[in-house]
Amino acid sequence: MVTNRHTIRLVTKRAVENLSDEYPDLVRNAAGGDARALENLLMRAQEVAYRFSHTVCGGPTDAGDVMQDAPTRVLSLERAS
């Protein structure tokens, strides 16, 4: 499947539009050390990331691979900074 930039923009726009009003509070609370807020935030981010990956990759198998690799890469970037 070939995914064009328009499709990626549309998926990203829908993902952002679906964020709830409590999202900024979750970010603030997670940054303040609230473990439940962090868990909730990560679960929401995972849902958005999976939908995006599924659209870009064209299927559930490749999207699943991306989702498995993503946390490792994020942690690697965090440690490098």
ROSE-4610 file (N, C-alpha, C; in Angstrom, 1 decimal, always signed):
// ROSE-4610
residu = [M/M/M/V/V/V/T/T/T/N/N/N/R/R/R/H/H/H/T/T/T/I/I/I/R/R/R/L/L/L/V/V/V/T/T/T/K/K/K/R/R/R/A/A/A/V/V/V/E/E/E/N/N/N/L/L/L/S/S/S/D/D/D/E/E/E/Y/Y/Y/P/P/P/D/D/D/L/L/L/V/V/V/R/R/R/N/N/N/A/A/A/A/A/A/G/G/G/G/G/G/D/D/D/A/A/A/R/R/R/A/A/A/L/L/L/E/E/E/N/N/N/L/L/L/L/L/L/M/M/M/R/R/R/A/A/A/Q/Q/Q/E/E/E/V/V/V/A/A/A/Y/Y/Y/R/R/R/F/F/F/S/S/S/H/H/H/T/T/T/V/V/V/C/C/C/G/G/G/G/G/G/P/P/P/T/T/T/D/D/D/A/A/A/G/G/G/D/D/D/V/V/V/M/M/M/Q/Q/Q/D/D/D/A/A/A/P/P/P/T/T/T/R/R/R/V/V/V/L/L/L/S/S/S/L/L/L/E/E/E/R/R/R/A/A/A/S/S/S]
num = [1/1/1/2/2/2/3/3/3/4/4/4/5/5/5/6/6/6/7/7/7/8/8/8/9/9/9/10/10/10/11/11/11/12/12/12/13/13/13/14/14/14/15/15/15/16/16/16/17/17/17/18/18/18/19/19/19/20/20/20/21/21/21/22/22/22/23/23/23/24/24/24/25/25/25/26/26/26/27/27/27/28/28/28/29/29/29/30/30/30/31/31/31/32/32/32/33/33/33/34/34/34/35/35/35/36/36/36/37/37/37/38/38/38/39/39/39/40/40/40/41/41/41/42/42/42/43/43/43/44/44/44/45/45/45/46/46/46/47/47/47/48/48/48/49/49/49/50/50/50/51/51/51/52/52/52/53/53/53/54/54/54/55/55/55/56/56/56/57/57/57/58/58/58/59/59/59/60/60/60/61/61/61/62/62/62/63/63/63/64/64/64/65/65/65/66/66/66/67/67/67/68/68/68/69/69/69/70/70/70/71/71/71/72/72/72/73/73/73/74/74/74/75/75/75/76/76/76/77/77/77/78/78/78/79/79/79/80/80/80/81/81/81]
x = [+0.8/+0.0/+0.9/+0.6/+1.3/+0.5/+1.1/+0.4/+0.9/+0.0/+0.5/+0.4/+1.0/+1.1/-0.3/-1.2/-2.6/-3.2/-3.0/-3.6/-3.0/-1.6/-1.0/-1.5/-1.6/-2.1/-3.5/-4.4/-5.7/-5.8/-5.0/-5.0/-4.5/-3.4/-2.9/-3.9/-4.6/-5.6/-6.7/-7.2/-8.3/-7.8/-6.6/-6.0/-6.0/-5.6/-5.5/-6.9/-7.8/-9.2/-9.8/-9.4/-10.0/-9.4/-8.5/-7.9/-9.0/-9.1/-10.1/-9.5/-10.4/-10.1/-9.2/-9.2/-8.4/-6.9/-6.6/-5.2/-4.2/-4.3/-3.3/-3.1/-4.2/-4.1/-3.3/-3.6/-2.8/-1.3/-1.0/+0.4/+1.0/+0.3/+0.8/+1.0/-0.1/+0.0/+1.0/+1.2/+2.2/+3.6/+3.8/+5.1/+5.4/+4.3/+4.4/+4.6/+4.6/+4.9/+3.7/+2.5/+1.3/+1.3/+1.5/+1.7/+0.4/-0.7/-2.0/-2.2/-1.8/-1.9/-1.0/+0.2/+1.2/+0.7/+0.2/-0.4/-1.5/-2.4/-3.5/-3.0/-2.1/-1.5/-0.8/-0.1/+0.6/-0.4/-1.5/-2.5/-3.2/-3.5/-4.1/-3.1/-1.9/-0.9/-0.7/-0.7/-0.6/-1.7/-2.9/-4.1/-3.9/-3.5/-3.3/-2.1/-1.0/+0.1/-0.2/-1.0/-1.3/-2.2/-3.2/-4.0/-3.2/-2.3/-1.4/-0.5/+0.1/+1.0/+0.3/-0.9/-1.7/-2.0/-2.3/-2.6/-1.3/-0.2/+1.0/+1.6/+1.6/+2.2/+1.2/+0.0/-1.0/-1.5/-1.2/-1.8/-1.4/-2.1/-1.9/-0.5/+0.0/+1.3/+2.4/+2.6/+3.6/+3.4/+2.1/+1.8/+2.2/+2.0/+2.4/+3.9/+4.6/+6.1/+6.5/+5.9/+6.3/+6.0/+4.9/+4.5/+5.4/+6.0/+6.9/+8.3/+8.7/+10.0/+9.9/+8.8/+8.7/+9.2/+8.7/+9.2/+10.7/+11.3/+12.7/+13.5/+13.0/+13.6/+13.4/+12.3/+12.0/+13.0/+13.1/+14.0/+15.4/+15.8/+17.2/+17.5/+16.5/+16.6/+16.7/+15.9/+15.9/+17.2/+17.8/+19.1/+20.2/+20.1/+21.1/+21.1/+20.0/+20.0/+20.4]
y = [-1.2/+0.0/+1.2/+2.1/+3.4/+4.4/+5.1/+6.1/+7.4/+8.3/+9.6/+10.6/+11.8/+12.8/+13.2/+13.3/+13.7/+12.8/+11.5/+10.5/+10.6/+10.7/+10.9/+12.1/+13.2/+14.4/+14.2/+13.5/+13.3/+12.4/+11.4/+10.5/+11.3/+12.1/+12.8/+13.9/+14.5/+15.5/+14.9/+13.7/+13.0/+12.6/+12.1/+11.7/+12.9/+14.0/+15.2/+15.7/+15.6/+16.1/+15.2/+13.9/+13.0/+13.0/+13.9/+14.1/+14.7/+14.2/+14.8/+16.1/+16.8/+18.0/+17.7/+16.5/+16.2/+15.9/+15.8/+15.5/+16.4/+17.7/+18.6/+18.3/+18.0/+17.7/+16.4/+15.4/+14.1/+14.4/+15.2/+15.5/+16.2/+17.2/+17.9/+17.0/+16.2/+15.3/+14.2/+13.7/+12.6/+13.2/+14.5/+15.1/+15.4/+15.5/+15.8/+14.5/+13.3/+12.1/+11.2/+11.6/+10.8/+9.5/+8.4/+7.1/+6.8/+7.0/+6.7/+7.6/+8.8/+9.8/+9.4/+8.9/+8.5/+7.3/+6.3/+5.1/+5.4/+6.3/+6.7/+7.4/+8.3/+9.0/+8.1/+7.1/+6.2/+5.3/+4.9/+4.1/+4.9/+6.1/+7.0/+7.2/+7.4/+7.7/+6.4/+5.2/+4.0/+3.8/+4.1/+3.9/+4.8/+6.1/+7.0/+6.5/+6.1/+5.6/+4.4/+3.5/+2.3/+2.6/+3.4/+3.8/+4.5/+5.3/+6.0/+5.0/+4.1/+3.1/+2.1/+1.8/+0.9/+1.6/+2.8/+3.6/+3.7/+4.1/+4.3/+3.0/+1.9/+0.6/-0.2/+0.0/-0.7/-2.0/-2.3/-3.5/-3.7/-4.6/-4.9/-5.5/-6.3/-7.0/-6.0/-5.1/-4.1/-3.1/-2.7/-1.7/-2.3/-3.6/-4.2/-4.2/-4.4/-4.4/-3.0/-2.0/-0.6/-0.3/-0.8/-0.5/-1.2/-2.4/-3.1/-2.3/-1.8/-1.1/+0.3/+0.9/+2.4/+2.6/+1.9/+2.2/+2.1/+1.1/+0.9/+2.1/+2.6/+3.7/+5.0/+5.2/+6.4/+6.3/+5.2/+5.1/+5.3/+4.8/+5.1/+6.6/+7.3/+8.7/+9.4/+9.0/+9.7/+9.5/+8.3/+8.1/+8.8/+9.0/+9.7/+11.2/+11.8/+13.2/+13.7]
z = [+0.0/+0.0/+0.0/-0.9/-0.9/-0.2/+0.8/+1.6/+1.2/+0.8/+0.4/+1.6/+1.4/+2.5/+2.9/+2.0/+2.3/+3.3/+3.1/+4.0/+5.4/+5.4/+6.7/+7.5/+6.8/+7.4/+7.9/+7.2/+7.6/+8.8/+8.9/+10.0/+11.2/+11.1/+12.2/+12.7/+11.7/+12.1/+12.9/+12.5/+13.2/+14.6/+14.7/+16.0/+17.0/+16.5/+17.4/+17.7/+16.8/+17.1/+18.1/+18.2/+19.2/+20.6/+20.8/+22.1/+23.0/+24.2/+25.1/+25.7/+26.4/+27.1/+28.3/+28.8/+30.0/+29.6/+28.3/+27.9/+28.5/+28.4/+29.0/+30.5/+31.2/+32.6/+32.9/+32.0/+32.1/+31.9/+31.0/+30.7/+31.9/+32.5/+33.6/+34.8/+35.1/+36.2/+36.1/+34.9/+34.7/+34.9/+34.4/+34.6/+36.1/+36.9/+38.3/+39.1/+38.4/+39.1/+39.4/+38.8/+39.0/+38.1/+38.7/+37.9/+37.1/+37.7/+37.0/+35.8/+35.9/+34.8/+33.7/+34.1/+33.1/+32.4/+33.1/+32.5/+31.5/+31.9/+31.1/+29.8/+30.0/+28.9/+27.9/+28.4/+27.5/+26.7/+27.4/+26.7/+25.6/+25.9/+24.8/+23.7/+24.0/+22.9/+22.1/+22.8/+22.1/+21.1/+21.4/+20.5/+19.3/+19.5/+18.4/+17.5/+18.1/+17.4/+16.6/+17.1/+16.4/+15.2/+15.3/+14.2/+13.1/+13.5/+12.5/+11.8/+12.6/+12.1/+11.1/+11.5/+10.6/+9.3/+9.3/+8.1/+7.2/+7.8/+7.1/+6.6/+7.4/+7.0/+6.2/+6.2/+5.4/+5.9/+7.2/+7.7/+9.2/+9.8/+11.2/+11.6/+10.7/+11.0/+11.1/+10.1/+10.1/+11.2/+11.4/+12.4/+13.8/+14.0/+15.2/+15.4/+14.3/+14.4/+14.8/+14.2/+14.5/+16.0/+16.5/+17.9/+18.8/+18.5/+19.3/+19.3/+18.2/+18.1/+18.7/+18.7/+19.1/+20.5/+21.6/+22.9/+23.1/+22.5/+22.6/+22.0/+20.8/+20.2/+21.0/+21.6/+22.4/+23.6/+24.2/+25.4/+25.0/+23.8/+23.3/+23.1/+22.5/+22.3/+23.6/+24.6/+25.9/+26.6/+26.5/+27.2/+26.5/+25.2/+24.5/+24.7/+25.2/+25.4/+26.7]
